[in-house]
Amino acid sequence: MPRGSILVVDDEAEIREGLQALLASEGFEVSLAETGQVGLQKLEEGPFDLMLLDVSLPDRNGLDMLREIRLRDPHLSIMLITAFGSIDMARAAFKAGAQDYITKPWSNDELIAQVSQAIEGRRLREENVQLKRALKQRYNFPNIIGKSEKMLAVLDLVTQVAPSRSTVLIYGESGTGKELIAKAIHAASTRTDKAFIPVNTGSIPVDLLESQLFGHVKGAFTSAIASKKGLFEVADQGTIFFDEISTISPETQAKLLRVIQEREFMRLGGTDTIKVDVRILAASNEDLRKLVREGRFREDLFHRLNVISIQLPPLRDRKEDVPLLVGHFLGHFCRENGKPPRGFTHTAMKLLMDYDWPGNIRELENAVERAVVLSTHESMDADLLPESIRTREIVKGVRLQLAEFLPPLPGEAGARGSAPPPSLFEILEEVERRIIVDMLERTNWNQTEAAERFQIPLSTLNQKIKRLGIETRRRPGALRGTPGIGYGDDAAEFSVGK
């Protein structure tokens, strides 16, 4: 099966044939056109993943043709071919809608990497669109992204509970999207045209929370210069969502229980009973059953809230959703910051896939936004990722190295018997050697780049290489340095356009 279909439009036969031979040798299916008109006809005949378009054609200007093609197929990846590589040309190409541009003469390795990136970017854009369409058709939740079994199970449950008026308790670590799920429940309910009121109980001081929820009458306290409606009144006929409900005080818990049971309450300082019809959704990143056992949460309130519970999986348990989420955030932040399409290199994407994401989706979103804002060109490498992601991978590697290298204790499986155990100095030296070799392989044995990644002077790294006896010649199996989204050396770079 071909890696992708490419249309080359160039008036020079030598260029066309050279590109066809190079791309075909890499597994791509290639069609050729010598003029812009022939290129447009070929586009009508069959779909292509990528077009390589010469800027100077005998019958039309390449930039003008690019704009015309964009009107016909906004998702087609297009790379311009030019002999005048410059910032002005790059700006013009991106403004016209190109994914990238290449200059004559070019490096074959770099061209293949750029082509792979552009084709993979198109496929991921299409996959994102198809996934969102499928999710909308099945669940009507266009803002929720994920294809993992765990997330689809959550969405199935949301679909079932949304039409009811039952309270729902949403569990999940911080950053997993609990409020997004609550909004999805509200949107799919019969209350969708009424108010959805989120309340972050952890961010509101205890003495103000009750006033916020139930309102107050004039003179209820010193600063109450006028009567004010509470959020329960504002949410009447709609939905109120309590985020981090475990943080509310015992006194407020008792009043909240009454609202759930009786559907009524009184404003602070007031005597009139106010009736409301409000659906209550709640979320917590703590186990409320445990808090009940510890006496920190009312058991009767817990049972009222826990009619239906939904457990959101952490991002580390749904890694197959990371590329889709990255693609979504890339497109969003490129548009928001007015930047041309951006993509992560293979090294950066592998770090994103291998990272455990303790901050979950929110942390991933922040990492992508940071990379887009700080990037100066379309290919974003690992140096644009937060230090926590880069250093965590190193720490993880150190742990694996130690686990492998440390000798078992006497009596443990695999004990060396009479073999003398290594000294602490030998253990640390071996770990240091393996970490340096691993980084050199990651950087394609570029010592300058490796020193920058380690944040040490190049001379210091050179001294360590000599002291540890590391052979600096490139070894078989070392990473080629080709950017990509996948796990193999020949993976294509991940890029999502505007």
JOJO-V196215 format. One record per residue. N is the residue number from 1. PHI is phi in radians with two decimals (NA if undefined). D_CENTER is the distance of its C-alpha to the mean C-alpha in whole Angstrom. Layout:
n->(N & N)
phi->(PHI & PHI)
d_center->(D_CENTER & D_CENTER)
This chain:
n->(1 & 2 & 3 & 4 & 5 & 6 & 7 & 8 & 9 & 10 & 11 & 12 & 13 & 14 & 15 & 16 & 17 & 18 & 19 & 20 & 21 & 22 & 23 & 24 & 25 & 26 & 27 & 28 & 29 & 30 & 31 & 32 & 33 & 34 & 35 & 36 & 37 & 38 & 39 & 40 & 41 & 42 & 43 & 44 & 45 & 46 & 47 & 48 & 49 & 50 & 51 & 52 & 53 & 54 & 55 & 56 & 57 & 58 & 59 & 60 & 61 & 62 & 63 & 64 & 65 & 66 & 67 & 68 & 69 & 70 & 71 & 72 & 73 & 74 & 75 & 76 & 77 & 78 & 79 & 80 & 81 & 82 & 83 & 84 & 85 & 86 & 87 & 88 & 89 & 90 & 91 & 92 & 93 & 94 & 95 & 96 & 97 & 98 & 99 & 100 & 101 & 102 & 103 & 104 & 105 & 106 & 107 & 108 & 109 & 110 & 111 & 112 & 113 & 114 & 115 & 116 & 117 & 118 & 119 & 120 & 121 & 122 & 123 & 124 & 125 & 126 & 127 & 128 & 129 & 130 & 131 & 132 & 133 & 134 & 135 & 136 & 137 & 138 & 139 & 140 & 141 & 142 & 143 & 144 & 145 & 146 & 147 & 148 & 149 & 150 & 151 & 152 & 153 & 154 & 155 & 156 & 157 & 158 & 159 & 160 & 161 & 162 & 163 & 164 & 165 & 166 & 167 & 168 & 169 & 170 & 171 & 172 & 173 & 174 & 175 & 176 & 177 & 178 & 179 & 180 & 181 & 182 & 183 & 184 & 185 & 186 & 187 & 188 & 189 & 190 & 191 & 192 & 193 & 194 & 195 & 196 & 197 & 198 & 199 & 200 & 201 & 202 & 203 & 204 & 205 & 206 & 207 & 208 & 209 & 210 & 211 & 212 & 213 & 214 & 215 & 216 & 217 & 218 & 219 & 220 & 221 & 222 & 223 & 224 & 225 & 226 & 227 & 228 & 229 & 230 & 231 & 232 & 233 & 234 & 235 & 236 & 237 & 238 & 239 & 240 & 241 & 242 & 243 & 244 & 245 & 246 & 247 & 248 & 249 & 250 & 251 & 252 & 253 & 254 & 255 & 256 & 257 & 258 & 259 & 260 & 261 & 262 & 263 & 264 & 265 & 266 & 267 & 268 & 269 & 270 & 271 & 272 & 273 & 274 & 275 & 276 & 277 & 278 & 279 & 280 & 281 & 282 & 283 & 284 & 285 & 286 & 287 & 288 & 289 & 290 & 291 & 292 & 293 & 294 & 295 & 296 & 297 & 298 & 299 & 300 & 301 & 302 & 303 & 304 & 305 & 306 & 307 & 308 & 309 & 310 & 311 & 312 & 313 & 314 & 315 & 316 & 317 & 318 & 319 & 320 & 321 & 322 & 323 & 324 & 325 & 326 & 327 & 328 & 329 & 330 & 331 & 332 & 333 & 334 & 335 & 336 & 337 & 338 & 339 & 340 & 341 & 342 & 343 & 344 & 345 & 346 & 347 & 348 & 349 & 350 & 351 & 352 & 353 & 354 & 355 & 356 & 357 & 358 & 359 & 360 & 361 & 362 & 363 & 364 & 365 & 366 & 367 & 368 & 369 & 370 & 371 & 372 & 373 & 374 & 375 & 376 & 377 & 378 & 379 & 380 & 381 & 382 & 383 & 384 & 385 & 386 & 387 & 388 & 389 & 390 & 391 & 392 & 393 & 394 & 395 & 396 & 397 & 398 & 399 & 400 & 401 & 402 & 403 & 404 & 405 & 406 & 407 & 408 & 409 & 410 & 411 & 412 & 413 & 414 & 415 & 416 & 417 & 418 & 419 & 420 & 421 & 422 & 423 & 424 & 425 & 426 & 427 & 428 & 429 & 430 & 431 & 432 & 433 & 434 & 435 & 436 & 437 & 438 & 439 & 440 & 441 & 442 & 443 & 444 & 445 & 446 & 447 & 448 & 449 & 450 & 451 & 452 & 453 & 454 & 455 & 456 & 457 & 458 & 459 & 460 & 461 & 462 & 463 & 464 & 465 & 466 & 467 & 468 & 469 & 470 & 471 & 472 & 473 & 474 & 475 & 476 & 477 & 478 & 479 & 480 & 481 & 482 & 483 & 484 & 485 & 486 & 487 & 488 & 489 & 490 & 491 & 492 & 493 & 494 & 495 & 496 & 497 & 498)
phi->(NA & -1.13 & -1.27 & 2.83 & -1.84 & -2.24 & -1.90 & -1.77 & -2.04 & -2.71 & -1.45 & -1.64 & -1.06 & -1.10 & -1.15 & -1.03 & -1.21 & -1.13 & -1.15 & -1.09 & -1.12 & -1.13 & -1.21 & -1.13 & -1.15 & -1.67 & 1.65 & -1.64 & -1.66 & -2.12 & -2.05 & -2.14 & -2.55 & -1.66 & -2.37 & -1.13 & -1.12 & -1.12 & -1.08 & -1.14 & -1.13 & -1.12 & -1.08 & -1.24 & -1.33 & -2.86 & -1.29 & -2.25 & -1.49 & -2.68 & -2.10 & -1.74 & -2.08 & -1.26 & -1.21 & -1.87 & -1.96 & -1.16 & -1.90 & -2.94 & -1.39 & -1.08 & -1.16 & -1.14 & -1.13 & -1.05 & -1.09 & -1.16 & -1.14 & -1.03 & -1.23 & -1.41 & -2.44 & -1.20 & -1.73 & -1.17 & -1.37 & -2.29 & -2.10 & -1.52 & -1.88 & -2.52 & -1.65 & -2.14 & -1.24 & -2.67 & -1.09 & -1.08 & -1.14 & -1.06 & -1.10 & -1.15 & -1.13 & -1.14 & -1.13 & -1.36 & 1.97 & -1.37 & -1.37 & -2.91 & -2.55 & -2.19 & -1.97 & -1.58 & -1.36 & -2.20 & -1.50 & -1.04 & -1.10 & -1.17 & -1.12 & -1.07 & -1.11 & -1.13 & -1.11 & -1.07 & -1.06 & -1.13 & -1.20 & -1.13 & -1.08 & -1.09 & -1.11 & -1.23 & -1.09 & -1.14 & -1.12 & -1.09 & -1.10 & -1.13 & -1.13 & -1.08 & -1.14 & -1.14 & -1.13 & -1.18 & -1.17 & -1.48 & -2.12 & 1.06 & -2.08 & -1.15 & -1.62 & -1.80 & -2.02 & 2.86 & -2.20 & -1.19 & -1.05 & -1.15 & -1.27 & -1.14 & -1.14 & -1.10 & -1.16 & -1.05 & -1.17 & -1.03 & -1.05 & -1.23 & -1.53 & -0.98 & -1.21 & -1.41 & -1.90 & -1.15 & -1.25 & -2.28 & -1.91 & -1.84 & -1.75 & 2.94 & -1.15 & -1.04 & 1.55 & -1.51 & 1.73 & -1.13 & -1.17 & -1.10 & -1.18 & -1.07 & -1.13 & -1.14 & -1.09 & -1.10 & -1.13 & -1.63 & -1.68 & -1.31 & -1.72 & -1.02 & -1.55 & -1.86 & -1.25 & -2.00 & -1.98 & -1.49 & -2.27 & -1.56 & -1.15 & -1.30 & -1.74 & -1.87 & -0.95 & -0.97 & -1.24 & -1.74 & -1.07 & -1.13 & -1.10 & -1.14 & -1.34 & -1.81 & 1.35 & -2.68 & -1.71 & -1.06 & 1.48 & -1.11 & -2.66 & -0.93 & -1.58 & -1.44 & -1.46 & -2.70 & -1.20 & -2.50 & -1.26 & -1.63 & -1.14 & -1.10 & -1.20 & -1.12 & -1.54 & -0.94 & 1.29 & -2.03 & -2.30 & -2.09 & -2.05 & -1.71 & -1.53 & 0.95 & -1.18 & -1.15 & -1.55 & -1.31 & -1.29 & -1.00 & -1.13 & -1.21 & -1.02 & -1.10 & -1.23 & -1.16 & -1.02 & -1.10 & -1.09 & -1.14 & -1.32 & -1.75 & 1.00 & -2.67 & -2.85 & -2.17 & -1.17 & -1.08 & 1.42 & -1.79 & -2.14 & -1.46 & -1.50 & -1.93 & -1.57 & -2.44 & -2.06 & -2.23 & -1.52 & -1.91 & -2.04 & -2.42 & -2.42 & -2.69 & -1.73 & -1.99 & -1.36 & -1.16 & -1.06 & -1.14 & -1.12 & -1.11 & -1.10 & -1.48 & 1.33 & -1.80 & -2.57 & -1.14 & -1.18 & -1.15 & -1.19 & -1.00 & -1.17 & -1.17 & -1.37 & -1.58 & -1.08 & -2.32 & -2.08 & -2.19 & -1.84 & -1.50 & -1.31 & -1.20 & -1.09 & -1.14 & -1.70 & -2.45 & -1.05 & -1.15 & -1.53 & -1.05 & -1.04 & -1.17 & -1.15 & -1.06 & -1.07 & -1.08 & -1.20 & -1.05 & -1.04 & -1.12 & -1.35 & -1.13 & -1.15 & -1.11 & -1.74 & 1.09 & -1.90 & -1.17 & -0.93 & -2.17 & -2.57 & -1.64 & -1.22 & -1.02 & -1.08 & -1.15 & -1.17 & -1.14 & -1.09 & -1.13 & -1.32 & -1.47 & -1.22 & -1.46 & 0.95 & -1.07 & -1.60 & 1.03 & -1.10 & -1.08 & -1.17 & -1.10 & -1.03 & -1.11 & -1.13 & -1.18 & -1.06 & -1.04 & -1.11 & -1.12 & -1.12 & -1.50 & -1.26 & -2.02 & -2.59 & -1.23 & -1.71 & -1.88 & -1.70 & -1.09 & -1.15 & -1.56 & -1.45 & -1.00 & -1.01 & -1.05 & -1.27 & -1.23 & -1.28 & -1.10 & -1.17 & -1.17 & -1.07 & -1.06 & -1.13 & -1.07 & -1.09 & -1.13 & -1.09 & -1.12 & -1.06 & -1.35 & -1.57 & -1.12 & -1.27 & -1.19 & -1.25 & -0.96 & 1.64 & -1.39 & -1.05 & 1.54 & -1.02 & -1.41 & 1.25 & -1.52 & -1.13 & -1.18 & -1.22 & -1.23 & -1.36 & -1.05 & -1.05 & -1.15 & -1.11 & -1.12 & -1.15 & -1.16 & -1.09 & -1.06 & -1.06 & -1.17 & -1.17 & -1.14 & -1.07 & -1.08 & -1.18 & -1.10 & -1.18 & -1.12 & -1.74 & 1.02 & 1.09 & -1.63 & -1.17 & -1.10 & -1.15 & -1.09 & -1.11 & -1.12 & -1.13 & -1.37 & 1.05 & -2.30 & -1.08 & -1.05 & -1.09 & -1.14 & -1.11 & -1.05 & -1.11 & -1.15 & -1.06 & -1.20 & -1.11 & -1.54 & 1.17 & -1.46 & -1.34 & -1.62 & -1.25 & -1.14 & -1.74 & -1.06 & 1.56 & -1.16 & -1.08 & -1.32 & 1.48 & -1.29 & -1.15 & -3.03 & -1.72 & -1.47 & -1.81 & -1.49 & -1.18 & -1.71 & -1.22 & -1.56 & -1.14 & -1.64 & -2.53 & -2.24 & -1.57 & -1.24)
d_center->(29 & 28 & 25 & 25 & 28 & 29 & 31 & 33 & 35 & 37 & 41 & 42 & 43 & 42 & 38 & 38 & 39 & 38 & 34 & 35 & 36 & 34 & 31 & 33 & 33 & 30 & 29 & 29 & 31 & 33 & 35 & 37 & 38 & 41 & 40 & 38 & 40 & 40 & 36 & 36 & 38 & 36 & 33 & 35 & 36 & 33 & 29 & 27 & 24 & 25 & 28 & 29 & 31 & 34 & 35 & 38 & 40 & 44 & 43 & 40 & 38 & 34 & 32 & 34 & 34 & 30 & 30 & 32 & 30 & 27 & 29 & 30 & 26 & 23 & 21 & 23 & 22 & 25 & 26 & 29 & 32 & 34 & 36 & 35 & 32 & 32 & 29 & 31 & 31 & 27 & 27 & 29 & 27 & 24 & 26 & 27 & 24 & 24 & 21 & 23 & 26 & 28 & 32 & 35 & 36 & 32 & 31 & 31 & 28 & 26 & 27 & 26 & 22 & 22 & 23 & 21 & 18 & 19 & 20 & 16 & 15 & 17 & 17 & 13 & 14 & 17 & 15 & 12 & 16 & 18 & 15 & 15 & 19 & 20 & 18 & 20 & 23 & 23 & 21 & 21 & 18 & 16 & 14 & 12 & 10 & 11 & 13 & 14 & 18 & 17 & 15 & 18 & 20 & 19 & 19 & 22 & 24 & 22 & 24 & 27 & 28 & 27 & 30 & 32 & 33 & 32 & 30 & 27 & 26 & 22 & 21 & 18 & 16 & 15 & 12 & 12 & 13 & 16 & 17 & 15 & 17 & 20 & 20 & 20 & 23 & 25 & 24 & 25 & 28 & 32 & 31 & 28 & 30 & 31 & 29 & 26 & 27 & 24 & 26 & 24 & 27 & 26 & 26 & 30 & 33 & 35 & 38 & 36 & 34 & 37 & 38 & 34 & 35 & 38 & 39 & 43 & 46 & 48 & 49 & 47 & 47 & 47 & 45 & 45 & 47 & 46 & 45 & 41 & 39 & 37 & 33 & 35 & 37 & 35 & 33 & 36 & 35 & 31 & 29 & 28 & 25 & 26 & 23 & 24 & 27 & 28 & 29 & 32 & 35 & 38 & 40 & 37 & 36 & 40 & 40 & 36 & 38 & 41 & 39 & 37 & 41 & 43 & 40 & 42 & 42 & 44 & 43 & 44 & 48 & 48 & 51 & 49 & 47 & 44 & 43 & 40 & 38 & 34 & 32 & 30 & 26 & 25 & 23 & 23 & 21 & 24 & 27 & 29 & 32 & 32 & 32 & 35 & 37 & 37 & 38 & 35 & 35 & 37 & 37 & 39 & 36 & 33 & 35 & 35 & 31 & 31 & 32 & 29 & 26 & 22 & 20 & 16 & 15 & 13 & 10 & 12 & 14 & 12 & 10 & 11 & 8 & 5 & 6 & 7 & 4 & 3 & 7 & 7 & 6 & 8 & 11 & 11 & 11 & 14 & 16 & 16 & 17 & 19 & 18 & 18 & 16 & 14 & 12 & 11 & 14 & 15 & 15 & 12 & 10 & 13 & 12 & 8 & 10 & 13 & 11 & 12 & 10 & 13 & 12 & 9 & 7 & 9 & 8 & 5 & 6 & 9 & 8 & 7 & 10 & 12 & 12 & 12 & 15 & 17 & 17 & 20 & 20 & 17 & 16 & 14 & 15 & 15 & 17 & 14 & 12 & 14 & 17 & 16 & 13 & 16 & 19 & 17 & 17 & 21 & 22 & 21 & 23 & 26 & 26 & 26 & 29 & 31 & 31 & 32 & 34 & 36 & 39 & 40 & 42 & 45 & 45 & 42 & 41 & 41 & 43 & 45 & 48 & 51 & 48 & 48 & 45 & 43 & 43 & 40 & 41 & 40 & 37 & 35 & 37 & 35 & 32 & 32 & 33 & 30 & 27 & 29 & 29 & 26 & 25 & 27 & 26 & 22 & 24 & 26 & 29 & 29 & 30 & 30 & 26 & 26 & 28 & 26 & 23 & 25 & 26 & 30 & 33 & 33 & 37 & 36 & 33 & 36 & 39 & 36 & 36 & 40 & 41 & 38 & 40 & 37 & 37 & 35 & 36 & 33 & 33 & 33 & 29 & 27 & 24 & 25 & 22 & 21 & 18 & 16 & 13 & 15 & 17 & 20 & 22 & 22 & 19 & 18 & 15 & 12 & 12 & 12 & 15 & 16)
